């Protein structure tokens, strides 16, 4: 297998692996330890994908029929790899109220009012 073929296979495999972990992150992060391991694996896979995509671009290979797509995907992989290191478990990141919490508070308030 030549270098371009190897880089295309490595790029495709690592991108697919990162996508599968990204989709499964909720299931894979049931405990703090598994979340940390999953984040580390995701970061390694994303940076490996970025390196292989940059390498693919510089040796003249193409992905999805485009020679410039490899660089764009490499930058996206770096961004996702960096974001995978952020631990957001249990933190409010949207700044919006949780509908379940609102219903619970409303129910508690109604129970207090009915007891008075």
C-alpha positions as CSV (number, residue, x, y, z in Angstrom):
1,X,0.0,0.0,0.0
2,X,1.4,3.4,-0.9
3,X,1.6,6.4,1.4
4,X,-1.5,8.1,0.0
5,X,-3.6,5.0,0.4
6,X,-2.3,4.5,3.9
7,X,-3.1,8.1,4.9
8,X,-6.6,7.9,3.3
9,X,-7.4,4.7,5.2
10,X,-6.0,6.1,8.5
11,X,-7.9,9.3,8.0
12,X,-11.2,7.5,7.2
13,X,-10.8,5.1,10.1
14,X,-10.0,7.7,12.7
15,X,-12.7,10.0,11.6
16,X,-15.3,7.2,11.8
17,X,-14.0,6.2,15.2
18,X,-14.3,9.8,16.5
19,X,-17.8,10.0,15.1
20,X,-18.9,6.8,16.8
21,X,-17.5,8.0,20.1
22,X,-19.1,11.4,19.6
23,X,-22.5,9.8,19.0
24,X,-22.1,7.4,21.9
25,X,-20.6,9.8,24.4
26,X,-23.7,9.8,26.7
27,X,-23.6,6.0,27.0
28,X,-19.8,5.9,27.4
29,X,-19.8,8.6,30.2
30,X,-21.9,6.8,32.8
31,X,-19.2,7.2,35.4
32,X,-16.5,9.8,36.0
33,X,-13.7,7.3,35.2
34,X,-15.3,6.1,32.0
35,X,-16.0,9.7,31.0
36,X,-12.3,10.6,31.5
37,X,-11.1,7.6,29.6
38,X,-13.6,8.3,26.8
39,X,-12.5,11.9,26.6
40,X,-8.8,10.8,26.4
41,X,-9.6,8.3,23.6
42,X,-11.6,10.9,21.7
43,X,-8.8,13.4,22.0
44,X,-6.2,10.9,20.8
45,X,-8.3,9.8,17.9
46,X,-9.1,13.4,16.8
47,X,-5.5,14.4,16.9
48,X,-4.5,11.3,15.0
49,X,-7.1,12.1,12.4
50,X,-5.9,15.6,12.1
51,X,-2.3,14.5,11.6
52,X,-3.3,12.0,9.0
53,X,-5.5,14.5,7.2
54,X,-2.7,17.2,7.2
55,X,-0.3,14.5,5.9
56,X,-2.8,13.5,3.2
57,X,-3.1,17.1,2.1
58,X,0.7,17.6,1.9
59,X,1.3,14.4,-0.1
60,X,-1.3,15.4,-2.7
61,X,-4.1,13.0,-1.7
62,X,-7.7,13.8,-1.7
63,X,-10.7,13.0,0.5
64,X,-14.3,13.0,-0.8
65,X,-12.8,14.0,-4.2
66,X,-11.4,17.2,-2.9
67,X,-7.7,18.0,-2.2
68,X,-8.6,21.0,0.1
69,X,-11.2,19.1,2.2
70,X,-8.5,17.3,4.1
71,X,-7.2,20.6,5.6
72,X,-10.6,21.7,6.6
73,X,-11.5,18.4,8.2
74,X,-8.1,18.4,10.0
75,X,-8.9,21.8,11.6
76,X,-12.3,20.5,12.6
77,X,-10.7,17.4,14.2
78,X,-8.4,19.6,16.2
79,X,-11.3,21.7,17.5
80,X,-13.3,18.6,18.4
81,X,-10.2,17.1,20.0
82,X,-9.7,20.2,22.2
83,X,-13.4,20.3,23.1
84,X,-13.3,16.6,24.0
85,X,-11.0,17.5,26.9
86,X,-13.5,19.8,28.6
87,X,-15.3,18.2,31.5
88,X,-18.9,19.5,31.5
89,X,-20.6,16.8,33.5
90,X,-23.1,18.3,35.9
91,X,-22.6,21.9,34.8
92,X,-25.2,24.1,33.4
93,X,-23.8,25.2,30.0
94,X,-26.9,26.4,28.2
95,X,-28.0,29.0,30.7
96,X,-31.6,27.9,30.3
97,X,-33.8,26.4,33.0
98,X,-34.3,22.7,32.9
99,X,-38.0,21.9,32.2
100,X,-37.9,18.9,34.6
101,X,-36.5,21.1,37.4
102,X,-39.2,23.7,36.7
103,X,-42.0,21.1,36.9
104,X,-40.5,19.8,40.1
105,X,-40.4,23.3,41.6
106,X,-43.9,24.1,40.5
107,X,-45.2,20.8,42.0
108,X,-43.5,21.6,45.3
109,X,-44.8,25.1,45.3
110,X,-48.4,23.9,44.6
111,X,-48.1,21.3,47.4
112,X,-46.9,24.0,49.8
113,X,-49.8,26.3,48.8
114,X,-52.4,23.6,49.2
115,X,-51.1,22.7,52.7
116,X,-51.4,26.3,53.8
